Amino acid sequence: MSAKLSSLRKRLATLEQQWADRARLEELADCNCPGIKSAVAFLAVCPRKFEEEINTMCPVHGLRRFGKIVIMNFVKPDGTAGEWAIKLHQLIESHNLRLAQHSQTGIAAEEDDESKEP
């Protein structure tokens, strides 16, 4: 009898995992995060365009996830970084900070929800 029960538990666990995977895929269908939708690094060239990208919200995650970001850096003849590269670095740092704060807020909300459950 315990062998049948063990087999049923395994099959149930497999079905629950498949159900969770399907739900996750359906949820991610609306995601517009470059870091999740693409295996290629995100190329940041123009600060104005990049700022528009980081301020566009994802319907699934809120703040967008970019994954690896590559900055197209144009170096001045004297060897210093161009103004665009400096601005892009600042935008990336700002977005990473917002993303970390957003993640911490989400974790705190989940912990509050779990503490309220009976």
ROPALO-942497 format. One record per residue: x, y, z of N, C-alpha, C in turn; residue number from 1. Coordinates in Angstrom, 1 decimal, m for minus. Layout:
N
<n.xx:X; n.yy:Y; n.zz:Z; ca.xx:X; ca.yy:Y; ca.zz:Z; c.xx:X; c.yy:Y; c.zz:Z; resi:NUM>
...
***
This chain:
118
<n.xx:0.8; n.yy:m1.2; n.zz:0.0; ca.xx:0.0; ca.yy:0.0; ca.zz:0.0; c.xx:0.9; c.yy:1.3; c.zz:0.0; resi:1>
<n.xx:2.0; n.yy:1.3; n.zz:0.8; ca.xx:2.8; ca.yy:2.5; ca.zz:0.8; c.xx:3.5; c.yy:2.7; c.zz:m0.5; resi:2>
<n.xx:3.8; n.yy:1.6; n.zz:m1.3; ca.xx:4.4; ca.yy:1.8; ca.zz:m2.6; c.xx:3.4; c.yy:2.5; c.zz:m3.6; resi:3>
<n.xx:2.1; n.yy:2.2; n.zz:m3.5; ca.xx:1.1; ca.yy:2.9; ca.zz:m4.3; c.xx:1.0; c.yy:4.4; c.zz:m3.9; resi:4>
<n.xx:1.0; n.yy:4.6; n.zz:m2.6; ca.xx:0.9; ca.yy:5.9; ca.zz:m2.1; c.xx:2.1; c.yy:6.8; c.zz:m2.5; resi:5>
<n.xx:3.3; n.yy:6.2; n.zz:m2.5; ca.xx:4.5; ca.yy:6.8; ca.zz:m2.9; c.xx:4.5; c.yy:7.2; c.zz:m4.4; resi:6>
<n.xx:4.0; n.yy:6.2; n.zz:m5.2; ca.xx:3.8; ca.yy:6.4; ca.zz:m6.6; c.xx:2.9; c.yy:7.6; c.zz:m6.9; resi:7>
<n.xx:1.8; n.yy:7.6; n.zz:m6.2; ca.xx:0.8; ca.yy:8.6; ca.zz:m6.4; c.xx:1.3; c.yy:10.0; c.zz:m6.0; resi:8>
<n.xx:2.1; n.yy:10.1; n.zz:m4.9; ca.xx:2.7; ca.yy:11.3; ca.zz:m4.5; c.xx:3.7; c.yy:11.8; c.zz:m5.6; resi:9>
<n.xx:4.5; n.yy:10.9; n.zz:m6.2; ca.xx:5.4; ca.yy:11.3; ca.zz:m7.2; c.xx:4.7; c.yy:11.9; c.zz:m8.4; resi:10>
<n.xx:3.6; n.yy:11.2; n.zz:m8.8; ca.xx:2.9; ca.yy:11.6; ca.zz:m10.0; c.xx:2.2; c.yy:12.9; c.zz:m9.7; resi:11>
<n.xx:1.7; n.yy:13.1; n.zz:m8.5; ca.xx:1.0; ca.yy:14.4; ca.zz:m8.1; c.xx:2.1; c.yy:15.5; c.zz:m8.2; resi:12>
<n.xx:3.2; n.yy:15.2; n.zz:m7.6; ca.xx:4.3; ca.yy:16.3; ca.zz:m7.6; c.xx:4.7; c.yy:16.6; c.zz:m9.1; resi:13>
<n.xx:4.8; n.yy:15.6; n.zz:m10.0; ca.xx:5.1; ca.yy:15.9; ca.zz:m11.4; c.xx:4.0; c.yy:16.7; c.zz:m12.0; resi:14>
<n.xx:2.7; n.yy:16.4; n.zz:m11.8; ca.xx:1.6; ca.yy:17.2; ca.zz:m12.3; c.xx:1.6; c.yy:18.6; c.zz:m11.8; resi:15>
<n.xx:1.8; n.yy:18.8; n.zz:m10.5; ca.xx:1.9; ca.yy:20.1; ca.zz:m9.9; c.xx:3.0; c.yy:20.9; c.zz:m10.5; resi:16>
<n.xx:4.2; n.yy:20.3; n.zz:m10.8; ca.xx:5.3; ca.yy:21.1; ca.zz:m11.4; c.xx:4.9; c.yy:21.4; c.zz:m12.8; resi:17>
<n.xx:4.3; n.yy:20.5; n.zz:m13.6; ca.xx:4.0; ca.yy:20.9; ca.zz:m14.9; c.xx:2.9; c.yy:22.0; c.zz:m15.0; resi:18>
<n.xx:2.0; n.yy:22.0; n.zz:m14.0; ca.xx:1.0; ca.yy:23.0; ca.zz:m13.9; c.xx:1.6; c.yy:24.4; c.zz:m13.6; resi:19>
<n.xx:2.6; n.yy:24.4; n.zz:m12.7; ca.xx:3.3; ca.yy:25.6; ca.zz:m12.3; c.xx:4.1; c.yy:26.1; c.zz:m13.5; resi:20>
<n.xx:4.8; n.yy:25.2; n.zz:m14.2; ca.xx:5.5; ca.yy:25.6; ca.zz:m15.4; c.xx:4.7; c.yy:26.3; c.zz:m16.5; resi:21>
<n.xx:3.5; n.yy:25.7; n.zz:m16.7; ca.xx:2.6; ca.yy:26.2; ca.zz:m17.7; c.xx:2.1; c.yy:27.6; c.zz:m17.3; resi:22>
<n.xx:1.8; n.yy:27.8; n.zz:m16.0; ca.xx:1.3; ca.yy:29.0; ca.zz:m15.5; c.xx:2.4; c.yy:30.1; c.zz:m15.6; resi:23>
<n.xx:3.6; n.yy:29.7; n.zz:m15.3; ca.xx:4.8; ca.yy:30.6; ca.zz:m15.5; c.xx:5.0; c.yy:31.1; c.zz:m16.9; resi:24>
<n.xx:4.9; n.yy:30.1; n.zz:m17.8; ca.xx:5.0; ca.yy:30.5; ca.zz:m19.3; c.xx:3.9; c.yy:31.4; c.zz:m19.7; resi:25>
<n.xx:2.7; n.yy:31.2; n.zz:m19.3; ca.xx:1.6; ca.yy:32.0; ca.zz:m19.6; c.xx:1.8; c.yy:33.4; c.zz:m19.1; resi:26>
<n.xx:2.3; n.yy:33.5; n.zz:m17.9; ca.xx:2.6; ca.yy:34.8; ca.zz:m17.2; c.xx:3.7; c.yy:35.5; c.zz:m18.0; resi:27>
<n.xx:4.7; n.yy:34.8; n.zz:m18.4; ca.xx:5.9; ca.yy:35.4; ca.zz:m19.1; c.xx:5.5; c.yy:35.8; c.zz:m20.5; resi:28>
<n.xx:4.4; n.yy:35.4; n.zz:m21.1; ca.xx:4.0; ca.yy:35.7; ca.zz:m22.4; c.xx:3.9; c.yy:37.2; c.zz:m22.6; resi:29>
<n.xx:3.5; n.yy:37.9; n.zz:m21.5; ca.xx:3.3; ca.yy:39.4; ca.zz:m21.5; c.xx:4.5; c.yy:40.1; c.zz:m21.2; resi:30>
<n.xx:5.6; n.yy:39.4; n.zz:m20.8; ca.xx:6.8; ca.yy:40.1; ca.zz:m20.3; c.xx:7.5; c.yy:40.8; c.zz:m21.5; resi:31>
<n.xx:8.0; n.yy:42.0; n.zz:m21.2; ca.xx:8.8; ca.yy:42.7; ca.zz:m22.3; c.xx:10.2; c.yy:43.0; c.zz:m21.8; resi:32>
<n.xx:10.7; n.yy:42.2; n.zz:m20.9; ca.xx:12.1; ca.yy:42.4; ca.zz:m20.4; c.xx:13.1; c.yy:41.8; c.zz:m21.3; resi:33>
<n.xx:14.1; n.yy:42.6; n.zz:m21.8; ca.xx:15.1; ca.yy:42.1; ca.zz:m22.8; c.xx:15.9; c.yy:41.0; c.zz:m22.1; resi:34>
<n.xx:16.2; n.yy:41.1; n.zz:m20.8; ca.xx:17.0; ca.yy:40.1; ca.zz:m20.2; c.xx:16.4; c.yy:38.7; c.zz:m20.1; resi:35>
<n.xx:15.1; n.yy:38.7; n.zz:m20.1; ca.xx:14.4; ca.yy:37.4; ca.zz:m20.0; c.xx:14.0; c.yy:36.9; c.zz:m21.4; resi:36>
<n.xx:13.7; n.yy:37.8; n.zz:m22.3; ca.xx:13.2; ca.yy:37.4; ca.zz:m23.7; c.xx:14.3; c.yy:37.1; c.zz:m24.7; resi:37>
<n.xx:15.5; n.yy:37.5; n.zz:m24.4; ca.xx:16.6; ca.yy:37.4; ca.zz:m25.3; c.xx:17.9; c.yy:36.9; c.zz:m24.6; resi:38>
<n.xx:18.6; n.yy:36.0; n.zz:m25.4; ca.xx:19.9; ca.yy:35.5; ca.zz:m24.8; c.xx:21.0; c.yy:36.4; c.zz:m25.2; resi:39>
<n.xx:20.8; n.yy:37.5; n.zz:m25.9; ca.xx:21.8; ca.yy:38.4; ca.zz:m26.4; c.xx:21.8; c.yy:39.6; c.zz:m25.4; resi:40>
<n.xx:23.0; n.yy:40.1; n.zz:m25.2; ca.xx:23.2; ca.yy:41.3; ca.zz:m24.3; c.xx:22.4; c.yy:42.5; c.zz:m24.9; resi:41>
<n.xx:21.9; n.yy:43.4; n.zz:m24.0; ca.xx:21.2; ca.yy:44.6; ca.zz:m24.4; c.xx:22.3; c.yy:45.6; c.zz:m24.8; resi:42>
<n.xx:22.2; n.yy:46.2; n.zz:m25.9; ca.xx:23.1; ca.yy:47.2; ca.zz:m26.4; c.xx:22.6; c.yy:48.6; c.zz:m26.1; resi:43>
<n.xx:23.3; n.yy:49.4; n.zz:m25.3; ca.xx:23.0; ca.yy:50.7; ca.zz:m24.9; c.xx:23.9; c.yy:51.7; c.zz:m25.7; resi:44>
<n.xx:23.3; n.yy:52.5; n.zz:m26.6; ca.xx:24.1; ca.yy:53.4; ca.zz:m27.4; c.xx:23.8; c.yy:54.9; c.zz:m27.0; resi:45>
<n.xx:22.5; n.yy:55.2; n.zz:m27.0; ca.xx:22.1; ca.yy:56.6; ca.zz:m26.8; c.xx:21.4; c.yy:56.7; c.zz:m25.5; resi:46>
<n.xx:21.9; n.yy:57.6; n.zz:m24.6; ca.xx:21.3; ca.yy:57.8; ca.zz:m23.3; c.xx:19.8; c.yy:58.1; c.zz:m23.3; resi:47>
<n.xx:19.4; n.yy:58.9; n.zz:m24.2; ca.xx:17.9; ca.yy:59.3; ca.zz:m24.3; c.xx:17.1; c.yy:58.1; c.zz:m24.6; resi:48>
<n.xx:17.5; n.yy:57.3; n.zz:m25.5; ca.xx:16.7; ca.yy:56.1; ca.zz:m25.9; c.xx:16.8; c.yy:55.0; c.zz:m24.8; resi:49>
<n.xx:18.0; n.yy:54.9; n.zz:m24.1; ca.xx:18.1; ca.yy:53.9; ca.zz:m23.0; c.xx:17.2; c.yy:54.4; c.zz:m21.9; resi:50>
<n.xx:17.2; n.yy:55.7; n.zz:m21.6; ca.xx:16.3; ca.yy:56.1; ca.zz:m20.5; c.xx:14.9; c.yy:55.8; c.zz:m20.8; resi:51>
<n.xx:14.4; n.yy:55.9; n.zz:m22.0; ca.xx:13.1; ca.yy:55.6; ca.zz:m22.4; c.xx:12.8; c.yy:54.1; c.zz:m22.1; resi:52>
<n.xx:13.8; n.yy:53.2; n.zz:m22.5; ca.xx:13.7; ca.yy:51.8; ca.zz:m22.3; c.xx:13.6; c.yy:51.4; c.zz:m20.8; resi:53>
<n.xx:14.5; n.yy:52.1; n.zz:m19.9; ca.xx:14.4; ca.yy:51.7; ca.zz:m18.5; c.xx:13.2; c.yy:52.2; c.zz:m17.8; resi:54>
<n.xx:12.5; n.yy:53.3; n.zz:m18.4; ca.xx:11.3; ca.yy:53.8; ca.zz:m17.8; c.xx:10.1; c.yy:53.1; c.zz:m18.3; resi:55>
<n.xx:10.2; n.yy:52.2; n.zz:m19.3; ca.xx:9.1; ca.yy:51.5; ca.zz:m19.8; c.xx:8.9; c.yy:50.3; c.zz:m18.8; resi:56>
<n.xx:7.7; n.yy:50.2; n.zz:m18.3; ca.xx:7.4; ca.yy:49.1; ca.zz:m17.3; c.xx:7.0; c.yy:47.8; c.zz:m18.0; resi:57>
<n.xx:7.4; n.yy:46.7; n.zz:m17.3; ca.xx:7.0; ca.yy:45.4; ca.zz:m17.8; c.xx:5.7; c.yy:45.0; c.zz:m17.1; resi:58>
<n.xx:4.7; n.yy:44.5; n.zz:m17.8; ca.xx:3.4; ca.yy:44.2; ca.zz:m17.2; c.xx:3.5; c.yy:43.0; c.zz:m16.2; resi:59>
<n.xx:4.6; n.yy:42.3; n.zz:m16.3; ca.xx:4.7; ca.yy:41.1; ca.zz:m15.4; c.xx:5.6; c.yy:41.5; c.zz:m14.2; resi:60>
<n.xx:6.7; n.yy:42.1; n.zz:m14.4; ca.xx:7.7; ca.yy:42.4; ca.zz:m13.4; c.xx:7.7; c.yy:43.8; c.zz:m12.8; resi:61>
<n.xx:7.0; n.yy:44.7; n.zz:m13.5; ca.xx:7.2; ca.yy:46.1; ca.zz:m13.0; c.xx:8.4; c.yy:46.7; c.zz:m13.7; resi:62>
<n.xx:9.5; n.yy:46.9; n.zz:m13.0; ca.xx:10.7; ca.yy:47.3; ca.zz:m13.6; c.xx:11.3; c.yy:46.3; c.zz:m14.5; resi:63>
<n.xx:11.7; n.yy:46.7; n.zz:m15.7; ca.xx:12.2; ca.yy:45.7; ca.zz:m16.6; c.xx:13.6; c.yy:45.2; c.zz:m16.2; resi:64>
<n.xx:13.8; n.yy:43.9; n.zz:m16.6; ca.xx:15.1; ca.yy:43.2; ca.zz:m16.4; c.xx:15.9; c.yy:43.2; c.zz:m17.7; resi:65>
<n.xx:17.1; n.yy:43.8; n.zz:m17.7; ca.xx:17.8; ca.yy:43.9; ca.zz:m18.9; c.xx:18.9; c.yy:42.8; c.zz:m19.1; resi:66>
<n.xx:19.2; n.yy:42.1; n.zz:m18.0; ca.xx:20.3; ca.yy:41.2; ca.zz:m18.1; c.xx:21.7; c.yy:41.9; c.zz:m18.3; resi:67>
<n.xx:22.5; n.yy:41.3; n.zz:m19.1; ca.xx:23.8; ca.yy:42.0; ca.zz:m19.4; c.xx:23.5; c.yy:43.2; c.zz:m20.4; resi:68>
<n.xx:24.1; n.yy:44.3; n.zz:m20.0; ca.xx:24.0; ca.yy:45.5; ca.zz:m20.8; c.xx:25.4; c.yy:45.9; c.zz:m21.3; resi:69>
<n.xx:25.5; n.yy:46.1; n.zz:m22.6; ca.xx:26.8; ca.yy:46.5; ca.zz:m23.2; c.xx:26.7; c.yy:47.9; c.zz:m23.7; resi:70>
<n.xx:27.6; n.yy:48.7; n.zz:m23.3; ca.xx:27.6; ca.yy:50.1; ca.zz:m23.6; c.xx:28.5; c.yy:50.4; c.zz:m24.8; resi:71>
<n.xx:27.9; n.yy:51.0; n.zz:m25.8; ca.xx:28.7; ca.yy:51.4; ca.zz:m27.0; c.xx:29.4; c.yy:52.7; c.zz:m26.6; resi:72>
<n.xx:30.7; n.yy:52.6; n.zz:m26.3; ca.xx:31.5; ca.yy:53.7; ca.zz:m25.8; c.xx:32.4; c.yy:54.3; c.zz:m26.9; resi:73>
<n.xx:32.2; n.yy:55.6; n.zz:m27.1; ca.xx:33.0; ca.yy:56.3; ca.zz:m28.1; c.xx:34.0; c.yy:57.1; c.zz:m27.3; resi:74>
<n.xx:35.3; n.yy:56.8; n.zz:m27.4; ca.xx:36.4; ca.yy:57.4; ca.zz:m26.7; c.xx:36.9; c.yy:58.6; c.zz:m27.4; resi:75>
<n.xx:37.1; n.yy:59.7; n.zz:m26.6; ca.xx:37.6; ca.yy:60.9; ca.zz:m27.2; c.xx:39.1; c.yy:60.7; c.zz:m27.6; resi:76>
<n.xx:39.6; n.yy:61.6; n.zz:m28.4; ca.xx:41.0; ca.yy:61.5; ca.zz:m28.9; c.xx:42.0; c.yy:61.5; c.zz:m27.7; resi:77>
<n.xx:41.6; n.yy:62.2; n.zz:m26.6; ca.xx:42.5; ca.yy:62.2; ca.zz:m25.4; c.xx:42.4; c.yy:61.0; c.zz:m24.6; resi:78>
<n.xx:41.6; n.yy:60.0; n.zz:m25.0; ca.xx:41.5; ca.yy:58.7; ca.zz:m24.2; c.xx:40.4; c.yy:58.7; c.zz:m23.2; resi:79>
<n.xx:39.7; n.yy:59.8; n.zz:m23.0; ca.xx:38.6; ca.yy:59.8; ca.zz:m22.0; c.xx:37.3; c.yy:59.3; c.zz:m22.6; resi:80>
<n.xx:36.4; n.yy:58.9; n.zz:m21.7; ca.xx:35.1; ca.yy:58.4; ca.zz:m22.2; c.xx:34.3; c.yy:59.6; c.zz:m22.6; resi:81>
<n.xx:33.4; n.yy:59.3; n.zz:m23.6; ca.xx:32.5; ca.yy:60.4; ca.zz:m24.1; c.xx:31.4; c.yy:60.6; c.zz:m23.0; resi:82>
<n.xx:30.7; n.yy:61.7; n.zz:m23.2; ca.xx:29.6; ca.yy:62.1; ca.zz:m22.3; c.xx:28.5; c.yy:61.1; c.zz:m22.3; resi:83>
<n.xx:28.2; n.yy:60.5; n.zz:m23.5; ca.xx:27.2; ca.yy:59.5; ca.zz:m23.6; c.xx:27.5; c.yy:58.3; c.zz:m22.7; resi:84>
<n.xx:28.7; n.yy:57.8; n.zz:m22.8; ca.xx:29.1; ca.yy:56.6; ca.zz:m22.0; c.xx:29.0; c.yy:56.9; c.zz:m20.5; resi:85>
<n.xx:29.4; n.yy:58.1; n.zz:m20.1; ca.xx:29.2; ca.yy:58.4; ca.zz:m18.7; c.xx:27.8; c.yy:58.5; c.zz:m18.3; resi:86>
<n.xx:26.9; n.yy:59.1; n.zz:m19.1; ca.xx:25.5; ca.yy:59.2; ca.zz:m18.8; c.xx:24.9; c.yy:57.8; c.zz:m18.8; resi:87>
<n.xx:25.3; n.yy:56.9; n.zz:m19.7; ca.xx:24.8; ca.yy:55.5; ca.zz:m19.8; c.xx:25.1; c.yy:54.8; c.zz:m18.5; resi:88>
<n.xx:26.4; n.yy:54.9; n.zz:m18.0; ca.xx:26.8; ca.yy:54.3; ca.zz:m16.8; c.xx:25.9; c.yy:54.8; c.zz:m15.6; resi:89>
<n.xx:25.7; n.yy:56.1; n.zz:m15.6; ca.xx:24.8; ca.yy:56.6; ca.zz:m14.5; c.xx:23.4; c.yy:56.0; c.zz:m14.5; resi:90>
<n.xx:22.9; n.yy:55.9; n.zz:m15.8; ca.xx:21.5; ca.yy:55.4; ca.zz:m15.9; c.xx:21.5; c.yy:53.9; c.zz:m15.5; resi:91>
<n.xx:22.5; n.yy:53.2; n.zz:m15.8; ca.xx:22.5; ca.yy:51.8; ca.zz:m15.5; c.xx:22.6; c.yy:51.6; c.zz:m13.9; resi:92>
<n.xx:23.5; n.yy:52.4; n.zz:m13.3; ca.xx:23.6; ca.yy:52.4; ca.zz:m11.8; c.xx:22.3; c.yy:52.7; c.zz:m11.2; resi:93>
<n.xx:21.6; n.yy:53.8; n.zz:m11.7; ca.xx:20.3; ca.yy:54.2; ca.zz:m11.2; c.xx:19.3; c.yy:53.1; c.zz:m11.3; resi:94>
<n.xx:19.2; n.yy:52.5; n.zz:m12.5; ca.xx:18.2; ca.yy:51.4; ca.zz:m12.7; c.xx:18.5; c.yy:50.2; c.zz:m11.8; resi:95>
<n.xx:19.8; n.yy:49.9; n.zz:m11.7; ca.xx:20.1; ca.yy:48.7; ca.zz:m10.8; c.xx:19.7; c.yy:49.0; c.zz:m9.3; resi:96>
<n.xx:19.9; n.yy:50.2; n.zz:m8.9; ca.xx:19.4; ca.yy:50.6; ca.zz:m7.6; c.xx:17.9; c.yy:50.5; c.zz:m7.4; resi:97>
<n.xx:17.2; n.yy:51.1; n.zz:m8.4; ca.xx:15.7; ca.yy:51.0; ca.zz:m8.4; c.xx:15.3; c.yy:49.5; c.zz:m8.4; resi:98>
<n.xx:16.0; n.yy:48.7; n.zz:m9.2; ca.xx:15.6; ca.yy:47.3; ca.zz:m9.3; c.xx:15.8; c.yy:46.6; c.zz:m8.0; resi:99>
<n.xx:16.9; n.yy:46.9; n.zz:m7.3; ca.xx:17.2; ca.yy:46.3; ca.zz:m6.0; c.xx:16.2; c.yy:46.7; c.zz:m5.0; resi:100>
<n.xx:15.8; n.yy:48.0; n.zz:m5.0; ca.xx:14.7; ca.yy:48.4; ca.zz:m4.1; c.xx:13.4; c.yy:47.8; c.zz:m4.4; resi:101>
<n.xx:13.1; n.yy:47.7; n.zz:m5.7; ca.xx:11.9; ca.yy:47.0; ca.zz:m6.1; c.xx:11.8; c.yy:45.6; c.zz:m5.6; resi:102>
<n.xx:12.9; n.yy:44.9; n.zz:m5.8; ca.xx:13.0; ca.yy:43.5; ca.zz:m5.4; c.xx:12.8; c.yy:43.4; c.zz:m3.9; resi:103>
<n.xx:13.4; n.yy:44.2; n.zz:m3.1; ca.xx:13.3; ca.yy:44.2; ca.zz:m1.6; c.xx:11.9; c.yy:44.5; c.zz:m1.2; resi:104>
<n.xx:11.2; n.yy:45.4; n.zz:m1.9; ca.xx:9.8; ca.yy:45.7; ca.zz:m1.6; c.xx:8.9; c.yy:44.5; c.zz:m1.9; resi:105>
<n.xx:9.2; n.yy:43.8; n.zz:m3.0; ca.xx:8.5; ca.yy:42.6; ca.zz:m3.3; c.xx:8.6; c.yy:41.5; c.zz:m2.3; resi:106>
<n.xx:9.9; n.yy:41.3; n.zz:m1.8; ca.xx:10.1; ca.yy:40.3; ca.zz:m0.8; c.xx:9.4; c.yy:40.6; c.zz:0.5; resi:107>
<n.xx:9.5; n.yy:41.9; n.zz:0.9; ca.xx:8.8; ca.yy:42.3; ca.zz:2.1; c.xx:7.3; c.yy:42.1; c.zz:2.0; resi:108>
<n.xx:6.7; n.yy:42.4; n.zz:0.8; ca.xx:5.3; ca.yy:42.2; ca.zz:0.6; c.xx:4.9; c.yy:40.7; c.zz:0.7; resi:109>
<n.xx:5.7; n.yy:39.9; n.zz:0.1; ca.xx:5.5; ca.yy:38.4; ca.zz:0.1; c.xx:5.5; c.yy:37.9; c.zz:1.6; resi:110>
<n.xx:6.5; n.yy:38.4; n.zz:2.3; ca.xx:6.6; ca.yy:38.0; ca.zz:3.7; c.xx:5.4; c.yy:38.4; c.zz:4.5; resi:111>
<n.xx:4.9; n.yy:39.6; n.zz:4.2; ca.xx:3.7; ca.yy:40.1; ca.zz:4.9; c.xx:2.5; c.yy:39.2; c.zz:4.6; resi:112>
<n.xx:2.4; n.yy:38.8; n.zz:3.3; ca.xx:1.3; ca.yy:38.0; ca.zz:2.9; c.xx:1.4; c.yy:36.6; c.zz:3.5; resi:113>
<n.xx:2.6; n.yy:36.1; n.zz:3.7; ca.xx:2.7; ca.yy:34.8; ca.zz:4.3; c.xx:2.4; c.yy:34.8; c.zz:5.8; resi:114>
<n.xx:2.7; n.yy:35.9; n.zz:6.4; ca.xx:2.5; ca.yy:36.0; ca.zz:7.9; c.xx:1.0; c.yy:36.2; c.zz:8.2; resi:115>
<n.xx:0.2; n.yy:36.7; n.zz:7.2; ca.xx:m1.2; ca.yy:36.8; ca.zz:7.4; c.xx:m2.0; c.yy:35.5; c.zz:7.2; resi:116>
<n.xx:m1.4; n.yy:34.6; n.zz:6.4; ca.xx:m2.1; ca.yy:33.3; ca.zz:6.2; c.xx:m2.2; c.yy:32.5; c.zz:7.5; resi:117>
<n.xx:m3.3; n.yy:31.8; n.zz:7.7; ca.xx:m3.5; ca.yy:31.0; ca.zz:8.9; c.xx:m2.6; c.yy:29.9; c.zz:9.0; resi:118>
***
